[in-house]
């Protein structure tokens, strides 16, 4: 089958009539799974240079969630979950989430998300994570439309408590979405090969540009969709939500912050932190994995300061987008969009500089 597929830079949203009096009052509550909600549509990626307990707690304080990565021992990851679960008993965090208690249509529990694979020790790991306080398990594999994922969901559904929801992915096709929904996933992680350090599309030739990928999947599923990969600006977040995503997973945008795992690196040009793809050679070496099927790169990125400052800037942009789209809520945010040329893309940027 031959057709043109589009990504975020290929489209622009069309402004519409708006009666938004104040951007501060825009409601960004959303779903992450069928039963669990968020106060803002941002999720910290389950990468070892993005999200451990410190980032997950910061995300919760903002009304979002962090997915605790799986590149550590079961005991270490369970301990990270326990740290987050204990911190979420804090009155300040409870009050942030209770603000929606009267209108909240999802379970009252604050989501605690942790990642597992789909083979090896995944079942033992998932059980330990749930015992430590996790209530959402994200099955974190590069190719989510796979028999291993089907079997993993089936086993975990049987063995874990009924309050646990499951997010599965990554996927890039409508058929994958239909199958994962039939396999009883509670949320979908969508995007293959679009990450800032991912080389899957170069190494394998497989992957679907993000706009087309999201369009086709959202058209056929009733599950909440998490857009993952290719998000470089708050405008990209707005585009993902406009297409029907429930939330967006962030990697490079919040890597390099104080809360991101990893030591500070001091150079003559300033402060930096490591950032690496989950399938990079560096990740495989550090975590003593087999050094094959490398589909990612690693680098250092400038230190960005606190994650809250970065997140607030992104949310300001998203709320501005909702104002241009005349929407008070994510469900109302359904602006038209147009495909743009390269000249249009150039025009969209500060082209005097």
C-alpha positions in Angstrom: 0.0 0.0 0.0 1.4 3.4 -1.0 0.2 6.7 0.5 1.6 9.9 2.0 2.0 10.0 5.7 2.4 13.2 7.7 4.1 14.2 10.9 3.8 17.3 13.2 5.8 19.6 11.1 3.6 18.8 8.1 0.5 20.3 9.6 -0.7 23.5 11.2 -3.9 23.9 13.3 -6.5 26.4 12.0 -7.6 29.1 14.4 -11.4 29.2 15.1 -13.9 31.5 16.9 -13.0 31.6 20.6 -14.8 32.9 23.7 -12.1 31.8 26.2 -12.0 34.6 28.8 -8.9 33.4 30.6 -6.4 30.7 29.6 -5.8 30.0 33.3 -9.3 28.5 33.5 -8.8 26.0 30.8 -9.3 22.4 32.1 -6.6 20.0 31.0 -7.9 16.9 32.8 -7.7 13.8 30.7 -7.3 10.0 30.8 -4.2 7.9 30.8 -6.1 4.6 30.9 -9.8 3.6 31.0 -10.0 4.0 34.7 -7.2 6.4 35.7 -7.1 10.2 35.0 -4.6 13.0 34.9 -4.9 16.7 35.8 -2.6 17.5 32.9 -1.9 15.5 29.7 1.9 15.0 30.2 3.7 11.8 31.0 7.4 11.5 31.8 9.0 8.7 29.6 10.1 5.4 31.0 13.8 6.1 30.1 16.7 5.7 32.4 17.8 9.3 31.8 14.2 10.7 32.2 12.2 9.2 35.0 12.9 7.7 38.4 11.2 8.6 41.6 12.2 12.3 41.8 10.8 13.0 38.3 7.6 10.9 39.0 7.0 12.9 42.2 7.5 16.2 40.4 5.1 15.1 37.7 2.5 14.2 40.3 2.9 17.6 41.9 2.0 19.1 38.5 -1.0 16.9 38.0 0.7 14.5 35.6 2.6 11.2 36.0 6.0 9.8 35.5 6.6 6.2 34.2 9.3 4.6 36.3 11.8 2.9 33.9 12.6 -0.8 34.1 16.4 -0.7 33.5 17.3 -1.7 37.1 16.8 -4.7 39.3 13.3 -5.6 40.4 14.2 -4.6 44.0 15.5 -1.2 42.9 12.4 -0.5 40.7 10.0 -1.6 43.5 11.8 0.7 45.9 11.4 3.6 43.4 7.7 2.8 43.3 7.5 2.7 47.1 9.2 6.1 47.3 6.6 7.6 44.9 3.7 5.9 46.7 4.8 7.2 50.1 5.3 10.7 48.7 1.8 10.7 47.2 0.4 10.6 50.8 1.7 14.1 51.2 -1.1 16.6 51.9 0.1 19.0 49.3 -0.1 16.4 46.5 -3.4 15.0 47.8 -4.9 18.5 47.7 -3.7 19.1 44.1 -5.6 16.0 43.0 -8.6 16.4 45.3 -9.4 19.7 43.6 -11.2 17.6 41.0 -12.8 15.1 43.4 -16.4 16.3 42.9 -16.3 16.1 39.1 -13.6 13.4 38.6 -15.1 10.6 36.5 -12.1 8.2 37.0 -10.9 6.3 40.1 -9.9 8.6 42.9 -6.4 7.0 43.2 -3.5 9.0 42.0 -1.9 7.0 39.1 1.5 5.4 39.8 3.0 4.0 36.6 5.9 1.6 36.2 7.3 -0.2 33.2 7.9 -3.9 32.6 9.0 -5.8 29.5 7.1 -8.7 27.9 9.5 -11.6 28.5 12.0 -12.8 31.1 11.2 -11.6 34.6 8.3 -9.3 33.6 5.6 -11.2 35.7 7.7 -11.2 38.8 8.6 -7.6 38.3 5.0 -6.5 37.7 3.9 -8.3 40.9 6.6 -6.6 42.9 5.8 -3.2 41.5 2.1 -3.5 42.3 2.9 -4.7 45.8 5.0 -1.6 46.2 2.1 0.7 45.1 1.9 0.8 41.3 -1.6 0.8 39.9 -0.7 1.1 36.2 1.7 -1.3 34.5 3.1 -0.1 31.2 4.3 -2.9 28.9 7.4 -1.2 27.4 8.5 -2.8 24.2 9.6 -1.3 20.9 7.1 -3.4 18.8 3.9 -3.7 20.8 1.9 -5.5 18.1 3.5 -8.8 19.1 2.6 -12.2 20.5 4.7 -11.6 23.5 2.6 -8.6 24.4 -0.6 -10.5 23.9 0.6 -13.3 26.3 2.0 -10.8 28.8 -1.3 -8.9 29.1 -3.3 -12.2 29.4 -1.0 -13.5 32.2 -0.9 -10.2 34.1 -4.6 -9.7 33.9 -5.0 -13.1 35.6 -2.4 -12.7 38.3 -2.5 -9.0 39.3 -5.2 -7.3 41.4 -8.3 -6.0 39.6 -7.5 -2.3 40.3 -4.4 -2.5 38.1 -4.7 -1.1 34.5 -2.3 -1.8 31.6 -0.9 0.4 28.9 0.6 -1.4 25.9 2.7 -0.4 23.0 4.5 1.0 21.1 2.2 0.6 18.1 1.8 2.4 14.8 -1.2 0.9 12.9 -4.9 0.7 13.2 -4.8 -3.1 13.3 -2.4 -3.1 16.2 -4.8 -0.8 18.1 -7.7 -3.1 17.4 -5.7 -6.2 18.5 -4.4 -4.6 21.7 -7.9 -3.5 22.6 -9.1 -7.1 22.0 -6.2 -8.3 24.2 -7.6 -6.2 27.0 -5.1 -3.3 27.1 -6.5 -0.3 29.0 -4.5 2.3 27.2 -2.3 2.6 24.1 1.2 4.0 23.7 1.4 5.1 20.1 4.5 5.9 17.9 7.3 3.9 16.4 10.6 5.3 15.5 9.9 9.0 16.2 11.9 9.5 19.3 14.7 12.1 19.3 17.4 9.5 19.7 15.6 6.6 18.0 17.1 5.0 14.9 14.5 2.3 14.3 13.3 3.9 11.0 16.9 4.1 9.8 17.9 0.7 10.9 14.8 -1.2 9.9 12.8 1.0 7.5 9.7 0.5 9.7 7.6 3.3 11.3 4.7 5.6 10.5 5.0 9.4 10.8 3.2 10.6 13.9 0.2 12.5 12.6 -1.0 9.7 10.2 -0.1 7.1 12.9 -2.3 8.9 15.5 -5.2 9.6 13.0 -5.5 5.9 12.0 -5.3 4.6 15.5 -7.6 7.1 17.1 -10.2 6.4 14.4 -10.6 2.8 15.4 -10.0 2.6 19.2 -12.1 3.5 22.3 -9.0 3.4 24.5 -7.0 6.5 25.7 -4.1 7.1 23.4 -0.7 8.3 24.6 1.3 10.0 21.8 4.9 9.1 22.2 7.9 10.4 20.1 8.6 13.4 18.0 7.3 16.0 20.5 9.7 18.9 20.4 7.5 21.9 21.3 4.3 22.8 23.1 2.8 23.2 19.6 3.5 19.5 18.9 1.7 18.6 22.1 -1.3 20.7 21.0 -1.3 19.0 17.6 -1.2 15.5 19.2 -4.2 16.5 21.5 -6.0 18.0 18.5 -5.8 14.7 16.7 -7.5 13.0 19.6 -4.6 11.8 21.9 -5.5 11.8 25.5 -2.0 12.5 26.7 1.6 12.9 25.5 4.8 11.2 26.6 7.8 13.4 27.0 11.5 12.4 26.8 13.9 14.9 25.4 11.9 17.9 26.5 12.4 17.1 30.2 15.7 15.2 30.0 18.5 17.3 31.3 16.4 18.8 34.1 17.4 18.6 37.8 14.9 15.8 38.4 16.0 13.7 35.5 18.3 10.8 36.7 22.0 11.1 36.1 25.0 13.1 37.4 25.7 16.7 36.3 28.5 16.9 33.7 30.6 20.1 33.9 32.3 21.3 30.7 33.9 24.6 29.7 30.8 25.4 27.8 28.4 24.8 30.7 26.5 22.1 32.6 25.2 19.0 30.9 23.4 15.7 31.6 23.3 12.4 29.7 20.4 11.5 27.5 20.2 8.2 25.7 17.7 6.1 23.8 16.3 3.0 25.5 17.7 0.8 22.7 21.0 2.6 22.5 24.3 0.8 22.8 25.2 2.8 25.9 21.9 1.8 27.6 22.6 -1.9 26.8 26.2 -1.7 28.0 25.4 0.1 31.3 22.6 -2.3 32.1 24.5 -5.4 31.0 22.1 -6.3 28.2 23.1 -8.2 25.1 24.7 -5.7 22.8 22.6 -6.5 19.7 19.6 -4.9 18.0 20.8 -1.4 18.7 18.2 1.2 17.6 19.1 4.3 19.5 21.8 6.9 20.1 23.1 8.7 23.2 24.4 12.2 23.8 24.7 15.0 26.4 22.2 17.8 26.6 22.5 21.2 28.3 21.2 21.3 31.9 17.8 22.9 31.9 17.1 23.6 35.6 14.0 22.5 37.3 11.4 20.3 35.5 8.5 22.4 36.8 9.8 25.5 35.0 10.0 23.5 31.7 6.6 21.9 32.3 4.9 25.2 33.1 6.2 26.6 29.9 4.8 23.7 27.9 1.4 24.0 29.6 1.3 27.7 28.9 1.7 26.9 25.2 -0.9 24.2 25.3 -3.4 26.6 27.0 -2.7 29.2 24.4 -3.4 26.6 21.7 -6.8 25.9 23.4 -7.6 29.5 23.3 -6.9 29.7 19.5 -9.0 26.6 19.1 -11.9 27.9 21.2 -11.8 25.0 23.6 -12.2 24.9 27.4 -11.3 21.2 27.7 -9.3 18.5 25.8 -12.6 16.9 24.6 -13.7 20.2 23.1 -10.3 20.7 21.4 -11.0 19.5 17.8 -9.6 22.2 15.5 -9.3 21.7 11.8 -5.8 21.5 10.4 -4.1 22.0 7.1 -1.1 20.4 5.4 1.8 22.8 4.9 4.7 23.0 2.4 8.3 23.5 3.3 7.8 27.2 2.7 5.0 27.1 5.2 7.2 25.4 7.7 9.8 28.1 7.3 7.2 30.8 7.6 6.0 29.3 10.9 9.4 29.9 12.5 11.1 33.2 13.5 12.4 33.6 9.9 14.1 37.0 10.4 16.7 35.5 12.7 
